[in-house]
Amino acid sequence: MNHAEIRFYGILNDFLPSSQRGKSMEFSFLDRSSIKDTIESFGIPHPEIEFLLVNGMPQPFSYTINDQDKISVYPHFFQLEISPEWRVSPPFPQDIRFVLDVHLGKLASYLRMLGMDTLYENNYDDPTLAQISSTEDRILLTRDIGLLKRSQVVYGYFVRATDPLIQIKEVCLRFSFIDKIKPLTRCMECNGILAVVAKEEIWDQIPEKVRQNYTTFYLCSSCKNVYWPGTHCEKMEQVIQEITKTKELF
């Protein structure tokens, strides 16, 4: 039986029991153990990892662990530029787009409210989510660690918070996209783009009282839902202000 040491850094410790956080751990392994499989056996999904060092040298996920190796595993550093040859995962796309699992419906609504391209359907199963994330280069947001461990998933993030308002703040901070948001430009229902539409064109779709009180209307390019700046917009703008002023969460 071979032995090696491993230590996880930063937010990767979120996946570990408190007794294992922030310290080196010795483990036993058989010959030909892959470093990727070993890391995930500790509960760390591979998309959360940006680079790893073995005996002080960068190594890929394909590395086979040797007896007495000392392994250091690091998360994505969003404010620190990592040399490309060190990375085991590609950098997140410049054009940030998301796909969310079935348990994050409210978070999906918040992301769309901010104008972020966000796919969500309550009937997406795990294989579908992994495929969409892979083929469309979308960041998969989930609270299912097993889903993130699927080999097909390249871009993914485990949402730590359980409260939707804290979740949206967390995602904004982790991916630093506040300067890219375009609030109230996407349909909350389907993710379609909203465009100004003449009242006459959607006359039959709006209540008479709304016709009398509002002059500006928006039509979803996909599902054809109609929106107008009612009192609900004021509430959403308050939420948006609260989200965008968040500087620190954890």
C-alpha positions in Angstrom: 0.0 0.0 0.0 1.3 3.5 -0.9 0.9 6.7 1.1 0.7 10.4 0.2 -0.3 13.7 1.6 -3.0 16.1 0.3 -4.2 19.5 1.4 -7.0 21.7 0.0 -6.9 25.5 0.0 -9.4 28.3 0.1 -13.1 27.6 -0.5 -12.4 24.0 -1.4 -12.4 23.4 2.4 -16.2 24.0 2.2 -16.5 20.4 1.0 -14.6 18.9 3.9 -15.6 18.0 7.4 -14.4 20.6 9.9 -11.8 18.2 11.2 -10.0 18.0 7.8 -10.1 21.7 6.9 -6.9 23.7 6.5 -4.5 20.8 7.2 -2.5 18.2 5.3 -4.0 14.7 5.4 -2.2 11.4 4.8 -4.1 8.8 2.8 -3.4 5.3 1.4 -3.9 4.3 -2.2 -3.3 1.5 -4.7 -0.9 1.7 -7.6 -2.1 3.7 -10.6 -4.4 6.0 -8.7 -5.4 9.1 -10.7 -5.1 12.4 -8.9 -8.5 13.6 -10.3 -10.3 10.5 -8.9 -8.4 10.8 -5.6 -9.4 14.5 -5.2 -13.1 13.7 -6.0 -13.0 10.9 -3.5 -12.6 13.6 -0.8 -15.8 15.2 -2.1 -14.2 18.0 -4.2 -15.8 18.3 -7.7 -13.2 18.9 -10.4 -14.8 22.1 -11.8 -14.0 23.9 -8.5 -10.3 23.4 -9.0 -8.0 25.7 -10.9 -4.6 24.2 -10.3 -2.8 21.6 -8.2 0.8 21.1 -7.2 2.6 17.8 -6.6 5.8 18.1 -4.6 5.7 21.8 -5.5 5.3 21.3 -9.3 2.1 21.9 -11.3 0.5 18.7 -12.6 -2.6 17.9 -14.8 -5.6 15.9 -13.7 -4.1 12.9 -15.6 -1.2 12.7 -13.2 -0.8 9.3 -11.5 0.0 9.6 -7.8 3.3 8.1 -6.5 4.2 6.9 -3.1 5.1 9.8 -0.7 3.7 12.5 -3.0 2.7 15.8 -1.4 -0.4 17.3 -3.1 -1.7 20.8 -2.9 -5.1 21.6 -4.5 -6.3 25.1 -5.2 -9.6 26.7 -6.1 -10.2 29.3 -8.8 -8.7 32.7 -7.9 -10.9 35.2 -9.6 -8.7 38.2 -8.7 -5.4 36.5 -9.5 -4.0 35.6 -12.9 -2.8 32.0 -13.0 -0.3 30.9 -15.7 -2.2 28.9 -18.4 0.2 25.9 -18.2 -0.6 25.6 -14.4 -4.4 25.3 -14.9 -6.2 21.9 -14.8 -9.4 23.7 -15.8 -9.8 26.3 -18.5 -10.6 29.9 -17.4 -14.3 30.7 -17.2 -15.6 32.2 -20.5 -15.5 36.0 -20.9 -19.2 35.9 -21.9 -20.7 34.6 -18.7 -23.8 32.4 -19.2 -25.4 30.0 -16.8 -27.5 26.9 -16.7 -29.1 26.0 -13.3 -30.4 22.8 -11.8 -34.0 22.2 -10.8 -33.5 23.3 -7.2 -32.3 26.8 -8.0 -35.4 28.4 -9.7 -35.5 31.5 -7.5 -31.8 32.1 -8.2 -32.5 31.7 -11.9 -35.1 34.5 -11.6 -32.7 36.8 -9.9 -30.0 36.2 -12.5 -32.5 36.9 -15.3 -33.6 40.0 -13.4 -30.0 41.2 -13.6 -30.0 40.6 -17.4 -27.7 37.5 -17.2 -28.3 34.8 -19.8 -29.6 32.0 -17.7 -31.2 28.7 -18.8 -33.5 27.0 -16.3 -36.2 24.4 -16.7 -37.8 22.4 -13.8 -37.6 19.2 -16.0 -33.8 19.3 -16.8 -32.3 16.0 -15.6 -28.6 15.6 -14.7 -27.4 14.3 -18.1 -29.2 17.2 -19.9 -27.7 19.8 -17.5 -24.2 18.4 -18.1 -24.7 18.4 -21.8 -26.0 21.9 -22.0 -23.1 23.2 -19.9 -20.6 21.4 -22.0 -21.9 22.1 -25.5 -22.9 25.8 -24.8 -20.0 26.7 -22.5 -22.4 27.6 -19.8 -21.4 27.6 -16.1 -23.4 25.0 -14.3 -24.7 26.2 -11.0 -26.0 23.5 -8.6 -26.1 22.3 -5.0 -25.6 18.7 -6.2 -22.0 17.7 -5.8 -22.5 14.5 -7.8 -23.7 16.5 -10.8 -20.5 18.6 -10.8 -18.4 15.5 -10.7 -19.7 14.3 -14.1 -16.8 14.2 -16.5 -18.7 16.1 -19.1 -18.9 19.2 -16.9 -16.1 21.7 -17.6 -17.5 24.9 -16.0 -19.4 24.5 -12.8 -19.8 25.9 -9.3 -21.4 24.6 -6.1 -23.7 27.3 -4.7 -22.9 27.4 -0.9 -25.9 29.4 0.3 -29.4 28.1 0.6 -31.3 31.4 0.8 -31.9 32.7 -2.8 -31.1 36.3 -2.0 -27.8 35.3 -0.5 -27.2 32.9 -3.4 -27.4 35.7 -6.0 -25.0 37.8 -4.0 -22.7 34.9 -3.7 -22.7 34.2 -7.4 -22.2 37.9 -8.3 -19.2 38.0 -6.0 -17.7 34.7 -7.2 -17.9 35.6 -10.9 -17.4 39.4 -10.6 -20.0 40.3 -13.2 -21.7 43.3 -11.5 -20.2 45.6 -14.2 -21.8 43.4 -16.9 -25.4 43.4 -15.6 -28.3 44.9 -17.6 -31.2 44.9 -15.2 -34.7 44.2 -16.4 -33.7 43.3 -20.0 -34.6 39.6 -19.9 -37.9 37.8 -19.5 -38.1 36.4 -16.0 -40.1 33.4 -17.3 -38.1 32.2 -20.3 -34.8 34.2 -20.5 -35.8 35.9 -23.7 -34.7 39.4 -24.6 -37.1 42.2 -23.9 -37.7 45.0 -26.4 -39.9 48.1 -26.3 -43.2 47.6 -28.0 -46.0 50.0 -29.0 -49.1 49.9 -26.9 -51.2 49.4 -30.0 -49.3 46.2 -30.9 -50.2 44.5 -27.6 -53.5 46.2 -26.9 -55.4 42.9 -26.4 -52.8 41.5 -24.0 -53.0 44.2 -21.3 -55.7 45.0 -18.8 -57.7 48.2 -19.4 -56.4 49.7 -16.2 -52.9 49.1 -17.3 -53.6 50.8 -20.7 -54.8 53.9 -18.9 -51.9 54.1 -16.4 -48.8 53.2 -18.4 -47.3 54.2 -21.7 -44.1 52.1 -21.8 -44.3 48.4 -22.5 -41.8 45.6 -23.2 -42.4 42.4 -25.2 -40.4 39.2 -24.8 -38.9 38.1 -28.1 -39.4 34.4 -27.2 -42.6 33.8 -25.2 -44.3 37.1 -26.1 -45.0 38.0 -22.4 -45.7 41.7 -21.9 -44.1 43.7 -19.2 -44.6 47.3 -17.9 -43.0 49.4 -15.2 -45.5 48.7 -12.4 -45.0 48.7 -8.6 -43.3 45.3 -9.0 -40.5 47.0 -10.8 -39.9 49.3 -7.8 -39.5 46.2 -5.6 -37.1 44.6 -8.1 -35.0 47.7 -8.3 -34.7 47.7 -4.5 -33.5 44.1 -4.7 -31.1 44.9 -7.5 -29.6 47.8 -5.4 -29.1 45.4 -2.4 -27.4 42.9 -4.6 -25.1 45.3 -6.4 -23.9 47.0 -3.2 -22.7 43.7 -1.7 -18.9 43.8 -1.3 -18.4 40.8 1.0 -20.4 37.7 1.9 -18.4 35.1 3.7 
